[in-house]
Amino acid sequence: MKLEKYSIGIGDRFARQGKAQLMALKTARDMGIEVVPVWNKSHREHSIIKTKPIGTFKEATEAVKALSWPHSFYVDADHINMKNVSGFIDSSNFFTIDIADYIGEPAHKEEINRFIKNHEKYLGDLFIPGIESPFNITREKLEGFANKYLKAIEAASEIYQYIKKSSNEFITEVSMDEVVIPQTPEELLFILSELSNQEIPLQTIAPKFSGRFNKGVDYIGDIKDFAKEFKEDILVIAFAISEFGLPENLKLSVHSGSDKFSIYKPINRIIKELDAGLHIKTAGTTWLEEVIGLAEAGGEGLQLVKYIYSKAYLEIDSLCKPYAAVIDIDNNALPLPEKIEGWTEKDFVRALKHDPLCPDYNINMRQFIHVSYKIAANFGKRYYNALEKYEEIIAKNVTDNILNRHIVPVFG
């Protein structure tokens, strides 16, 4: 199974917007932009909403059938590890192996020595085609790398081998984005080397980039520094493919990629310049568009999202804790529930919709709503009925958001 050049992860918390999401990709095809969909939902999200991975598979296949989509599509077991991978085997053909929790576990001395011996030929200045300055590789760096990453890569191998026993064909991604310290392009090179040594045929890799990739809001950091790092990562991947025998379609993956509007232009420029593939994951953007659509609908829809917000406000700490590494919320900047109670549909939408030029846009509220989907899940049938009742307005928002705010600027 070979992943296409351009792909987009389209998370859908409640598995109700598959057709609206796929419509964005279908319209993009009509515009000459060929991107394939990867429906993704993590074990964490399934646990919170009380759903099963088979639901994501059903959503995807139903959307594909309804829109007569003749191209490839994938269902991603998102951020899995050995504790939860078994539940995804029967319903996934794309596995994001998350090694973040293992990074930093010290390796055994013999493994460190093996790693250093295998990479002695790279000691000194290592020139990567396209990268201006060489990597200066020392024994101390190799030992430090081994202690930081070897255990994590061993874990990736264990998970991959487990999946391989049960699945004939699938896409392998390795992710390490949910950590505090980003991986450098130099580190990425040796991560790829060791993944190859472990015979993991990964087709996409998701490193932690410098800067902040907070959920559902724009990139925070130096855009020039990001562009340099992004380009060097792609050049490292190109080098690693030939040097280590990795799959020729191996590409970079950008996680928490939704709404990172300020870096889409350099991303687009660089992938076109280098003729490189890209996978970008939009995660919970669709859930936010559901909330915006319900608010826009007014009436019962608006009342429901106000009620969800007021309930979530009482559980701020527990809702934010699982996402602490990828949100920055100033609780004092969140509107009080009693204030929101008096808002019109326009007030709510202006605060939540990602429009930095709008004076009422509230970056804290957007991040908070992003991680508050558990409250909507607790409403159960009432929430699902609202999605059905206001399907038309929600679907329009979902399609427009993925197509015009993500696919076109990133891949167009």
VEXDREN-2710 file (C-alpha; in Angstrom, 1 decimal):
% VEXDREN-2710
k/r/px/py/pz
1/MET/0.0/0.0/0.0
2/LYS/1.6/3.3/-1.1
3/LEU/0.4/6.6/0.2
4/GLU/0.0/9.3/-2.4
5/LYS/2.1/12.5/-2.6
6/TYR/-0.4/14.8/-0.9
7/SER/-2.7/13.7/1.9
8/ILE/-4.7/15.3/4.6
9/GLY/-5.8/14.0/8.0
10/ILE/-9.4/15.0/8.6
11/GLY/-10.3/14.3/12.2
12/ASP/-14.0/14.1/13.0
13/ARG/-14.8/13.8/16.7
14/PHE/-18.4/12.7/16.3
15/ALA/-18.1/10.9/12.9
16/ARG/-21.0/12.9/11.4
17/GLN/-19.2/15.1/8.8
18/GLY/-17.5/12.6/6.5
19/LYS/-19.4/13.6/3.4
20/ALA/-18.8/17.3/4.1
21/GLN/-15.1/16.6/4.6
22/LEU/-14.8/14.5/1.4
23/MET/-16.7/17.1/-0.6
24/ALA/-13.8/19.5/0.1
25/LEU/-11.3/17.0/-1.4
26/LYS/-13.6/16.2/-4.3
27/THR/-14.0/20.0/-5.1
28/ALA/-10.2/20.3/-4.8
29/ARG/-9.8/17.6/-7.5
30/ASP/-12.1/19.6/-9.8
31/MET/-9.6/22.5/-9.2
32/GLY/-6.7/20.3/-10.1
33/ILE/-5.4/19.8/-6.5
34/GLU/-5.0/16.0/-5.9
35/VAL/-5.1/15.2/-2.2
36/VAL/-6.3/12.0/-0.6
37/PRO/-8.2/11.8/2.7
38/VAL/-7.0/10.1/5.9
39/TRP/-9.8/9.9/8.5
40/ASN/-8.1/10.0/11.9
41/LYS/-9.3/9.5/15.5
42/SER/-7.1/8.7/18.4
43/HIS/-7.7/6.2/21.3
44/ARG/-7.9/9.2/23.6
45/GLU/-10.8/10.7/21.6
46/HIS/-12.6/7.3/21.3
47/SER/-12.2/6.9/25.1
48/ILE/-13.6/10.4/25.8
49/ILE/-16.6/10.1/23.4
50/LYS/-17.2/6.4/24.2
51/THR/-16.9/5.3/20.5
52/LYS/-15.1/2.5/18.7
53/PRO/-12.6/2.7/15.8
54/ILE/-15.0/0.8/13.6
55/GLY/-17.2/3.9/13.7
56/THR/-14.5/6.0/11.9
57/PHE/-14.2/3.2/9.3
58/LYS/-17.9/3.2/8.7
59/GLU/-18.0/7.0/8.4
60/ALA/-15.3/7.0/5.8
61/THR/-16.7/4.2/3.7
62/GLU/-20.2/5.7/3.8
63/ALA/-18.8/9.1/2.6
64/VAL/-16.8/7.4/-0.2
65/LYS/-19.9/5.6/-1.4
66/ALA/-22.2/8.6/-1.1
67/LEU/-19.9/10.8/-3.1
68/SER/-18.8/8.1/-5.5
69/TRP/-15.1/8.8/-4.6
70/PRO/-13.0/6.6/-6.9
71/HIS/-9.7/7.4/-5.4
72/SER/-7.7/6.1/-2.4
73/PHE/-8.8/6.8/1.2
74/TYR/-7.4/5.8/4.5
75/VAL/-8.5/5.3/8.1
76/ASP/-5.8/6.3/10.7
77/ALA/-5.3/4.6/14.1
78/ASP/-4.0/7.9/15.4
79/HIS/-1.3/8.2/18.1
80/ILE/-1.4/4.5/19.0
81/ASN/0.9/2.5/21.3
82/MET/1.1/-1.1/22.5
83/LYS/-1.5/-0.4/25.1
84/ASN/-4.3/0.4/22.6
85/VAL/-3.2/-0.7/19.1
86/SER/-5.2/-4.0/19.2
87/GLY/-8.5/-2.1/19.1
88/PHE/-7.6/-0.5/15.7
89/ILE/-6.3/-3.5/13.8
90/ASP/-9.6/-4.5/12.1
91/SER/-10.7/-1.0/11.1
92/SER/-7.5/0.8/10.1
93/ASN/-5.1/0.8/7.1
94/PHE/-3.0/3.7/8.4
95/PHE/-1.2/3.6/11.8
96/THR/0.4/6.6/13.5
97/ILE/2.9/5.0/15.9
98/ASP/3.4/7.5/18.7
99/ILE/6.8/7.3/20.4
100/ALA/6.8/10.5/22.3
101/ASP/6.3/8.9/25.7
102/TYR/9.5/6.8/25.2
103/ILE/11.8/9.6/24.2
104/GLY/14.5/10.1/26.8
105/GLU/14.5/6.6/28.2
106/PRO/18.3/5.7/28.5
107/ALA/19.4/2.9/26.2
108/HIS/21.5/-0.1/27.2
109/LYS/25.3/0.3/26.9
110/GLU/25.6/-2.4/24.2
111/GLU/22.9/-0.7/22.1
112/ILE/24.7/2.6/22.4
113/ASN/28.0/1.1/21.3
114/ARG/26.3/-0.7/18.4
115/PHE/24.7/2.6/17.2
116/ILE/27.9/4.5/17.4
117/LYS/29.8/1.8/15.5
118/ASN/27.1/1.7/12.8
119/HIS/27.4/5.5/12.3
120/GLU/31.2/6.1/12.7
121/LYS/31.4/6.9/9.0
122/TYR/29.4/10.0/9.5
123/LEU/31.8/11.5/12.1
124/GLY/33.0/15.0/11.3
125/ASP/31.3/17.3/8.8
126/LEU/28.3/15.6/7.1
127/PHE/27.1/17.4/4.0
128/ILE/23.4/17.0/3.1
129/PRO/22.6/18.1/-0.5
130/GLY/20.7/21.4/-0.4
131/ILE/21.6/22.3/3.2
132/GLU/24.1/25.1/3.4
133/SER/26.0/24.2/6.5
134/PRO/27.2/20.7/7.2
135/PHE/26.2/18.7/10.3
136/ASN/29.1/18.3/12.7
137/ILE/28.8/14.8/14.0
138/THR/30.8/13.8/17.1
139/ARG/30.9/10.6/19.2
140/GLU/29.3/12.6/22.1
141/LYS/26.4/13.6/19.9
142/LEU/25.9/10.0/18.7
143/GLU/25.9/8.8/22.3
144/GLY/23.5/11.5/23.4
145/PHE/21.2/10.7/20.4
146/ALA/21.3/7.0/21.3
147/ASN/20.3/7.7/24.9
148/LYS/17.5/9.9/23.8
149/TYR/15.9/8.0/20.9
150/LEU/16.9/4.3/20.8
151/LYS/14.4/3.1/23.3
152/ALA/11.6/5.0/21.5
153/ILE/12.6/3.5/18.2
154/GLU/12.6/0.0/19.7
155/ALA/9.1/0.7/20.9
156/ALA/8.1/1.7/17.4
157/SER/9.5/-1.5/16.1
158/GLU/7.6/-3.6/18.6
159/ILE/4.3/-1.8/17.7
160/TYR/5.0/-2.2/14.0
161/GLN/5.7/-5.9/14.2
162/TYR/2.5/-6.4/16.2
163/ILE/0.5/-4.6/13.5
164/LYS/2.3/-6.6/10.7
165/LYS/1.2/-9.9/12.2
166/SER/-2.5/-9.0/11.7
167/SER/-2.6/-6.6/8.7
168/ASN/-1.4/-7.4/5.2
169/GLU/-1.3/-3.9/3.9
170/PHE/-1.1/-0.6/5.8
171/ILE/0.6/2.8/5.9
172/THR/3.1/3.4/8.7
173/GLU/3.7/6.8/10.2
174/VAL/5.9/7.5/13.2
175/SER/5.1/10.6/15.3
176/MET/7.0/12.3/18.0
177/ASP/5.4/15.7/17.9
178/GLU/3.8/15.8/21.4
179/VAL/7.0/16.6/23.3
180/VAL/8.4/19.8/24.7
181/ILE/11.7/20.0/22.8
182/PRO/11.7/19.8/19.0
183/GLN/13.9/17.4/17.0
184/THR/16.6/19.1/14.9
185/PRO/17.1/18.1/11.3
186/GLU/20.3/16.5/12.4
187/GLU/18.5/14.3/14.9
188/LEU/15.8/13.5/12.3
189/LEU/18.5/12.0/10.1
190/PHE/19.6/9.5/12.7
191/ILE/16.1/8.8/13.8
192/LEU/15.4/7.8/10.1
193/SER/18.6/5.7/10.1
194/GLU/17.6/3.7/13.1
195/LEU/14.0/3.3/11.9
196/SER/15.5/1.8/8.7
197/ASN/17.8/-0.4/10.8
198/GLN/14.7/-1.7/12.6
199/GLU/13.1/-2.4/9.2
200/ILE/10.2/-0.1/9.7
201/PRO/9.0/0.9/6.2
202/LEU/7.5/4.2/7.3
203/GLN/5.9/6.4/4.6
204/THR/5.5/9.5/6.7
205/ILE/7.1/11.0/9.8
206/ALA/5.8/13.6/12.2
207/PRO/8.5/15.5/14.1
208/LYS/8.1/18.2/16.7
209/PHE/8.9/21.5/15.0
210/SER/10.2/24.6/16.7
211/GLY/7.5/27.1/17.7
212/ARG/4.1/26.4/19.1
213/PHE/1.5/24.2/17.3
214/ASN/-1.4/24.8/19.6
215/LYS/-4.7/23.2/18.8
216/GLY/-7.0/25.0/16.4
217/VAL/-5.0/28.3/16.3
218/ASP/-2.3/29.9/14.3
219/TYR/1.4/29.1/14.5
220/ILE/3.3/30.9/17.2
221/GLY/7.0/31.4/16.5
222/ASP/9.5/32.8/14.0
223/ILE/8.2/31.9/10.5
224/LYS/11.6/32.2/8.9
225/ASP/13.1/29.8/11.4
226/PHE/10.3/27.4/10.8
227/ALA/10.7/27.6/7.0
228/LYS/14.4/26.9/7.3
229/GLU/13.8/23.9/9.6
230/PHE/10.9/22.6/7.5
231/LYS/13.0/22.7/4.3
232/GLU/16.0/21.1/6.0
233/ASP/13.8/18.3/7.3
234/ILE/12.6/17.6/3.8
235/LEU/16.1/17.6/2.5
236/VAL/17.2/15.2/5.3
237/ILE/14.3/12.9/4.3
238/ALA/15.4/12.9/0.6
239/PHE/19.0/12.1/1.7
240/ALA/17.8/9.3/4.1
241/ILE/15.7/7.6/1.4
242/SER/18.8/7.0/-0.7
243/GLU/21.2/6.5/2.1
244/PHE/19.2/4.1/4.3
245/GLY/16.9/2.5/1.7
246/LEU/13.7/3.9/3.1
247/PRO/10.5/4.0/1.0
248/GLU/10.9/6.4/-1.9
249/ASN/7.6/8.2/-1.1
250/LEU/8.5/8.9/2.6
251/LYS/7.3/12.4/3.4
252/LEU/7.1/14.9/6.2
253/SER/3.9/15.1/8.3
254/VAL/2.7/18.2/10.1
255/HIS/0.5/17.4/13.2
256/SER/-1.7/19.9/14.8
257/GLY/-1.6/21.4/11.4
258/SER/-5.1/22.9/11.4
259/ASP/-5.3/26.7/11.2
260/LYS/-1.6/27.3/11.0
261/PHE/-2.3/30.0/8.4
262/SER/0.9/32.0/8.8
263/ILE/3.1/29.1/7.7
264/TYR/1.0/27.7/4.9
265/LYS/2.6/30.0/2.3
266/PRO/6.2/28.8/3.1
267/ILE/5.1/25.2/3.3
268/ASN/3.4/25.5/-0.1
269/ARG/6.5/27.2/-1.6
270/ILE/8.9/24.7/-0.2
271/ILE/7.1/21.5/-1.2
272/LYS/6.7/22.9/-4.7
273/GLU/10.3/24.0/-4.9
274/LEU/11.6/20.6/-3.7
275/ASP/8.8/18.5/-5.4
276/ALA/8.1/17.0/-2.0
277/GLY/5.1/15.2/-0.6
278/LEU/3.3/16.3/2.5
279/HIS/0.8/14.9/5.0
280/ILE/-1.0/17.5/7.2
281/LYS/-3.4/16.7/10.0
282/THR/-6.3/19.0/10.8
283/ALA/-7.6/17.1/13.9
284/GLY/-10.4/18.8/15.7
285/THR/-11.1/21.6/13.2
286/THR/-14.3/19.9/12.2
287/TRP/-15.6/19.8/15.7
288/LEU/-15.1/23.6/15.9
289/GLU/-17.0/24.1/12.7
290/GLU/-19.9/22.1/14.1
291/VAL/-20.0/24.4/17.1
292/ILE/-19.8/27.5/14.8
293/GLY/-22.5/26.1/12.6
294/LEU/-24.8/25.4/15.5
295/ALA/-24.2/28.9/16.8
296/GLU/-24.9/30.4/13.3
297/ALA/-28.2/28.5/13.2
298/GLY/-29.5/30.4/16.2
299/GLY/-32.4/29.1/18.2
300/GLU/-31.9/25.7/19.6
301/GLY/-28.4/25.4/18.1
302/LEU/-27.2/28.5/19.7
303/GLN/-28.7/27.6/23.1
304/LEU/-27.0/24.2/22.9
305/VAL/-23.5/25.5/22.4
306/LYS/-24.0/28.1/25.1
307/TYR/-25.0/25.3/27.4
308/ILE/-22.0/23.2/26.4
309/TYR/-19.7/26.2/27.1
310/SER/-21.2/26.8/30.5
311/LYS/-20.8/23.1/31.5
312/ALA/-17.3/23.0/30.1
313/TYR/-16.3/26.1/32.0
314/LEU/-16.9/24.2/35.3
315/GLU/-14.5/21.5/34.2
316/ILE/-11.6/23.6/32.8
317/ASP/-8.8/21.8/34.5
318/SER/-9.8/18.3/33.6
319/LEU/-10.6/19.1/30.0
320/CYS/-7.3/20.9/29.4
321/LYS/-5.0/18.4/31.2
322/PRO/-4.8/15.8/28.4
323/TYR/-3.9/18.6/25.9
324/ALA/-1.5/20.6/28.1
325/ALA/1.4/20.3/25.7
326/VAL/-0.6/21.8/22.8
327/ILE/-2.7/24.6/24.3
328/ASP/-1.9/27.9/25.9
329/ILE/-5.1/29.2/27.6
330/ASP/-5.4/32.3/29.8
331/ASN/-8.4/31.3/31.9
332/ASN/-8.9/35.0/32.9
333/ALA/-9.4/35.8/29.2
334/LEU/-12.3/33.3/28.8
335/PRO/-15.7/34.9/28.8
336/LEU/-17.9/34.0/31.8
337/PRO/-20.9/31.8/31.1
338/GLU/-23.3/34.4/32.2
339/LYS/-21.8/36.9/29.7
340/ILE/-22.1/34.3/26.9
341/GLU/-25.7/33.7/27.8
342/GLY/-26.6/37.2/26.5
343/TRP/-24.7/36.7/23.2
344/THR/-26.4/36.6/19.8
345/GLU/-25.4/34.1/17.2
346/LYS/-23.1/36.7/15.6
347/ASP/-21.4/37.4/19.0
348/PHE/-20.6/33.7/19.5
349/VAL/-19.4/33.1/16.0
350/ARG/-17.2/36.2/16.0
351/ALA/-15.5/35.1/19.2
352/LEU/-14.9/31.5/18.0
353/LYS/-14.3/31.6/14.3
354/HIS/-10.6/31.8/13.5
355/ASP/-10.4/35.3/12.0
356/PRO/-7.4/37.2/13.5
357/LEU/-8.6/40.4/11.9
358/CYS/-11.9/40.3/13.9
359/PRO/-11.6/42.4/17.1
360/ASP/-13.9/39.9/18.9
361/TYR/-11.9/36.8/18.0
362/ASN/-10.9/35.1/21.3
363/ILE/-7.9/32.7/20.9
364/ASN/-8.3/31.4/24.4
365/MET/-12.0/30.6/23.9
366/ARG/-11.2/28.8/20.6
367/GLN/-8.6/26.6/22.2
368/PHE/-10.9/25.9/25.1
369/ILE/-13.8/24.9/22.9
370/HIS/-11.4/22.7/20.9
371/VAL/-10.7/20.5/24.0
372/SER/-14.2/20.6/25.4
373/TYR/-15.8/18.1/23.0
374/LYS/-16.3/15.7/26.0
375/ILE/-19.1/17.9/27.2
376/ALA/-20.9/17.6/23.8
377/ALA/-20.4/13.8/24.0
378/ASN/-22.1/13.8/27.4
379/PHE/-25.2/15.4/25.8
380/GLY/-25.5/12.3/23.7
381/LYS/-28.6/12.1/21.5
382/ARG/-29.4/15.8/22.1
383/TYR/-26.1/16.8/20.4
384/TYR/-26.4/14.3/17.6
385/ASN/-30.0/15.4/16.9
386/ALA/-28.8/19.0/16.6
387/LEU/-26.1/18.0/14.1
388/GLU/-28.8/16.3/12.0
389/LYS/-31.2/19.2/12.3
390/TYR/-28.7/21.8/11.3
391/GLU/-26.7/19.6/8.9
392/GLU/-26.9/21.9/5.9
393/ILE/-25.3/24.9/7.6
394/ILE/-22.7/22.8/9.5
395/ALA/-21.7/20.9/6.3
396/LYS/-21.2/24.2/4.4
397/ASN/-18.8/25.4/7.2
398/VAL/-16.9/22.1/7.3
399/THR/-16.4/21.9/3.5
400/ASP/-15.4/25.5/3.2
401/ASN/-13.0/25.3/6.1
402/ILE/-11.1/22.3/4.8
403/LEU/-11.1/23.4/1.2
404/ASN/-10.5/27.1/1.3
405/ARG/-8.6/27.5/4.5
406/HIS/-6.5/24.4/4.4
407/ILE/-6.2/22.5/1.1
408/VAL/-6.0/25.4/-1.3
409/PRO/-3.3/27.4/0.6
410/VAL/-1.2/24.3/1.5
411/PHE/-1.4/22.3/-1.7
412/GLY/-2.8/24.6/-4.3
END
